Structure formats: C-alpha cells, structure tokens
Amino acid sequence: MVRRPALLCSALATAFALVTAGLGGVEASAAPTGEHAPAPAAAEHASHRTAMPPPPGEWVPVEEPVEGIEPNPAPPFAEHREFQANCSVSHTASDDPIVYPGMPGKSHNHTFMGNTTTDAFSDVASLDTGDTTCVVPADLSAYWMPTMYDGDKEVLPVGPQVIYYKSGIRDHESVRPFPTGLRYVVGSPNQTAEDFIEATEKGWECGDDYENDNIPDWCAEGSLLNVRFQAPSCWDGRHLDSPDHQAHMAYPVVENNQDVCPDSHPVAVPMIEFKMAFPVDGDTSQVRLASGEGYTFHYDFINNWDEATLAAMVEHCINGGLQCDTRGYDQFHPEQGAVLNEDHELP
C-alpha cells in the first residue's frame, strides 16, 4: 500500500495555507502542523512537564536543487525493489532535534535508533561524529519514534529492527538517493485513527489479530506487538525541511493505474518503512505510547548515510528491482551478487 491521500491532502493544505497567507517562498516560516506536542504518557513521565507548542520551523533550501526523472510509461515489472537498513535501539530521551531543535526535554519521550549521539542539538555535523546501531556502519542517520510504555515501564524493541528502503512508485528505476541532511516527520501524534491505518500495512498486529487502529488490549502469549508504517517517497527537490517538516515531502498519487510522484513533488526517493516489533504479550491493556493512543504512532528521520554507500544500495536494489538484505544481496537472484562485503562495507 503506497497511496496515502489523507496525509497527502494534509500536507498540500498546509502549503496552500502558507501561500494564501502571503507566507510563500523559501524565506517563509509558520507554526507547523502535525507537530509533536507532548502528550501525557504514564503520569510519572509526563506530569512534571507543561505541554508547549513547538517553535515554528522554516524552509531549508538544498544547496543543489534537482529535477524529477521523467517516469518510464512502461517500466519493467519488479515485484520487489528494496533493501533493509536494520537498526537497534540506542537510547530514549524527551528530545526531538527536528521539531524542538536546541530544546532538550521539551518533547514527549522518544526511542532513538541509528546514530548514537542524537539529541535535541543534533545536525549533520554532530551526527558525523557519532557511531551507529545500524547494521551498516555507513548509515549514520537518525531515526526515532515515540517511546512505548506498559504502565510506567518502558517497552523497547529488542535487537535490530527492520527499516525498509523501497520504491514507493511503479517506476523503480527513477528512484534517487536521499540528499544528505534531508529530514522529515512521518505521520503525527495528532493524526486520526483513519490516517494511521492508511499509512500502515495491517495497523497494530500481534499473533492473528491485525488491522487494529489502536493497540489491542490482549496479545497472544509469546507474540510480539508489531506495526509497519510507511513514509512519503516524493520530494520537492528544493528543500531539506519545511515549516511543518512534511510539506517538502508527499506520498505518490495514482495516474494511469500507476503510482507516480505528483508534479509538486517530482523527485522519487526511497520510501522508508518502519517494521517495529515490541516485546509485549498477554494483557496489553496498559500499553500506550508517549504521544498518546496507538494511532498517534509516527516517526522522524534525518538522512546521514555515506553518499557513495547509499547510492550503491539504491542503484543495485531499488533501481535493479531486487529484494535485498542489509548487504544488498537478493537470495532469489544470487547471480546479481551483493553491494557490501561481509562487514557491511563497500569493497
């Protein structure tokens, strides 16, 4: 599922509001929509903080704007066009360097993966000095999501979590790597249950119970609570960030029975998909997110891959129509080889 009309309409409405208010252009800034306003989690974690609106964001221009690649009207068929960038949890903190930059403790609590240094002050320069919990050492990107609680106890995913990089459009050959420093927010703690379901594969699921817009009250013994949430994969080619941290990105639209990027966001980039597995089972009636109900699940991303490594993975796996693992190896097409060596590095 790659069509997300509800969230796309929200992003377009934000952009329209900026223009009609006379705030258009790269110098404009406005109070973001879909912001990470702190929501009550367990009382012990949130009662001491007063919720405050986030500061306004701004349009951040990319140094070298790019144009979209004209899509092939008859692209070769590939059922899979993806690779995995699997990362483990690094730490938790009430920080958000995208929505509350330079304001430690102002956000609801987040669970961070990837770059080990991510905090309220993070930018590309600081991330360059960090280490990573991702399988690929060249992925110094920052990934984070609202922390889960079972009552007052943090629930953290165990081991590497699957982070897919896919083609969100039919013409997988036209997908380009992310520019360094691209950042955005996927979803919103203020989204509706319908918005949440549209951006997931099967909603919240555990055992044989799936398509839930909220966390179930019971999960089969021995099962994991899972969610798969997809990001927009069309970029405007002009900005690394926008006032609401979403308007520079968009979900694909359907034209001539194909998923394509809209004219407003013509550059196809990888579609990130979180596949998170939380170790809770049995009675899950007290399980919730730091941002609120289960349908408030969302996540943030700052790209800081080594450019050569990301470009090689995108070209081989996404453009090549393969179903790759973290090394860029497709077990169903072993003749295509792998991108990375056994240490997950470019040879």
SVG drawing of the C-alpha trace seen along z (x, -y; Angstrom):
<svg xmlns="http://www.w3.org/2000/svg" viewBox="-10 -38 47 56">
<polyline fill="none" stroke="black" stroke-width="0.4" points="0.0,0.0 1.6,-3.3 -1.4,-5.7 -1.9,-8.0 -4.5,-10.5 -5.5,-11.7 -1.9,-12.6 -1.1,-14.0 -4.1,-16.3 -2.9,-17.5 0.5,-18.4 -1.0,-20.1 -3.4,-22.1 -0.5,-23.3 1.4,-24.5 -1.8,-26.3 -2.3,-28.0 1.2,-29.4 0.6,-30.8 -2.8,-32.3 -1.4,-33.9 1.3,-35.6 4.0,-33.4 5.1,-31.5 8.7,-31.2 11.8,-29.7 12.1,-32.5 8.7,-31.9 8.0,-30.2 4.9,-29.2 3.7,-27.2 4.0,-23.6 1.0,-21.3 1.2,-17.7 3.7,-18.8 5.0,-16.7 3.1,-18.4 3.9,-16.5 1.0,-14.2 0.5,-12.5 2.2,-9.1 2.4,-7.4 1.8,-10.2 5.3,-9.6 6.9,-10.5 4.8,-13.5 3.2,-15.2 6.3,-17.4 6.3,-19.0 3.9,-21.6 2.9,-20.9 4.0,-23.7 3.6,-24.2 6.7,-23.6 8.6,-26.6 7.9,-27.4 10.0,-25.6 11.4,-27.1 12.0,-26.2 15.6,-24.9 16.8,-25.0 19.0,-22.3 22.3,-23.5 21.8,-21.9 18.1,-21.7 17.3,-18.7 14.5,-17.9 12.5,-14.7 13.3,-12.0 10.7,-11.6 8.9,-8.3 9.0,-5.5 5.4,-5.0 6.1,-1.2 8.6,-0.4 9.9,3.2 7.9,5.1 9.6,5.9 7.5,7.3 10.2,6.2 12.5,3.2 14.0,2.7 16.8,3.2 16.9,3.3 18.7,0.9 18.2,2.6 19.0,0.6 18.8,1.3 17.6,-1.0 20.3,-3.3 18.6,-5.4 15.5,-7.2 15.1,-10.9 12.5,-13.7 14.2,-15.3 13.3,-16.0 16.0,-17.8 13.6,-18.4 10.5,-19.7 12.2,-21.1 15.7,-21.8 18.0,-23.0 15.3,-22.5 16.1,-19.4 13.3,-17.8 10.5,-19.7 9.2,-16.8 7.4,-13.7 9.7,-10.8 11.3,-9.2 13.1,-5.9 16.1,-6.6 17.8,-4.2 20.7,-4.6 23.1,-7.4 24.1,-7.1 24.6,-10.8 21.1,-12.0 19.7,-14.6 17.9,-18.0 21.0,-19.6 21.7,-17.2 22.5,-18.2 24.6,-16.7 27.8,-17.9 27.2,-16.4 25.8,-13.2 29.1,-12.8 30.9,-12.4 28.6,-9.6 28.5,-5.9 25.6,-3.9 23.4,-1.0 22.5,-0.2 24.0,2.9 25.6,0.9 28.4,-1.3 27.9,-3.9 24.4,-4.6 24.9,-7.5 21.3,-8.6 19.0,-9.3 15.7,-7.5 13.2,-8.0 9.7,-7.3 7.5,-7.8 8.5,-5.5 6.1,-2.8 5.1,-2.1 3.4,0.8 2.1,-1.1 5.1,-3.0 7.7,-0.7 9.4,-1.5 9.0,1.1 11.9,1.1 12.2,3.2 14.9,5.9 17.7,6.3 17.9,4.8 14.5,3.5 13.6,3.7 13.8,0.4 13.0,0.9 14.1,-1.4 11.7,-0.8 10.4,-2.2 7.0,-3.9 6.3,-4.3 5.9,-1.9 8.9,-3.1 11.6,-1.9 14.3,-2.8 13.7,-6.5 14.3,-6.5 17.2,-8.6 19.1,-8.5 18.2,-11.0 20.3,-14.2 22.4,-14.4 20.6,-16.3 17.1,-15.6 14.8,-15.4 11.1,-14.9 8.4,-13.7 6.2,-10.8 2.7,-10.9 1.6,-13.0 0.7,-12.5 -2.4,-14.5 -3.5,-12.2 -6.7,-10.3 -7.1,-6.5 -8.0,-6.6 -4.8,-8.4 -2.8,-5.9 -4.4,-2.9 -3.8,-4.4 -0.1,-4.7 0.3,-1.1 0.2,2.4 -2.0,4.0 -2.2,1.5 -1.2,2.8 -0.9,6.6 0.0,9.4 -0.5,13.1 -3.5,13.5 -5.0,10.1 -4.3,7.4 -5.7,4.3 -6.1,2.6 -6.1,-1.2 -5.2,-1.1 -3.1,1.1 -5.1,4.3 -6.0,5.0 -4.7,8.6 -1.9,10.2 -1.5,13.9 1.1,15.3 4.5,15.4 3.6,13.0 5.1,9.6 3.2,6.3 4.1,5.1 3.5,2.1 4.6,1.2 4.4,-2.5 5.3,-3.9 6.8,-7.3 6.2,-9.6 8.6,-9.0 8.2,-12.0 10.4,-15.1 10.1,-18.6 13.8,-18.6 14.2,-22.1 14.1,-21.8 15.7,-19.7 13.0,-20.7 9.8,-22.7 7.8,-24.7 5.7,-21.7 8.5,-19.2 6.2,-17.5 5.3,-19.9 8.5,-19.2 7.5,-15.6 4.5,-13.9 3.0,-10.4 2.7,-9.1 -0.6,-9.5 -2.2,-7.2 -2.1,-8.2 -2.9,-5.8 -3.1,-3.0 0.4,-3.6 1.8,-5.1 3.8,-8.2 5.1,-11.3 2.9,-14.4 4.1,-17.4 4.5,-19.4 7.0,-16.8 8.5,-15.3 11.7,-13.6 11.2,-10.0 13.3,-9.0 13.3,-5.8 10.2,-5.1 11.2,-4.3 9.0,-1.8 9.4,-1.1 8.7,2.5 8.8,2.4 8.3,5.3 7.7,4.6 8.1,7.4 4.7,7.3 2.1,10.1 -0.8,11.2 -2.6,8.3 -1.7,5.2 -4.5,3.0 -2.0,0.7 0.3,0.4 0.4,-3.0 2.7,-5.5 4.4,-8.6 2.4,-10.5 -0.9,-9.0 -3.1,-6.3 -1.7,-3.7 -2.9,-5.6 -0.6,-8.5 2.4,-6.4 4.8,-8.4 8.5,-8.8 11.3,-11.1 14.3,-10.8 17.5,-12.7 19.5,-11.3 23.2,-11.0 24.2,-8.0 27.6,-7.9 26.6,-9.1 28.5,-6.5 27.1,-3.6 23.5,-4.8 23.8,-5.5 25.2,-2.0 22.4,-0.3 19.7,-2.3 21.1,-1.6 21.6,2.1 18.5,3.0 15.8,0.4 16.6,-0.6 17.6,3.0 14.2,4.4 15.7,6.7 14.6,7.8 17.8,7.1 19.0,7.8 21.2,5.4 24.2,6.2 22.3,5.6 22.0,9.3 18.9,10.9 18.8,14.6 16.4,15.2 18.9,13.7 22.3,14.8 23.8,14.2 23.4,10.4 25.8,10.5 25.9,8.1 26.8,4.5 28.5,4.7 31.1,7.1 30.7,9.3 31.5,6.3 28.6,4.4 31.1,2.0 31.7,1.1 34.5,3.3"/>
</svg>
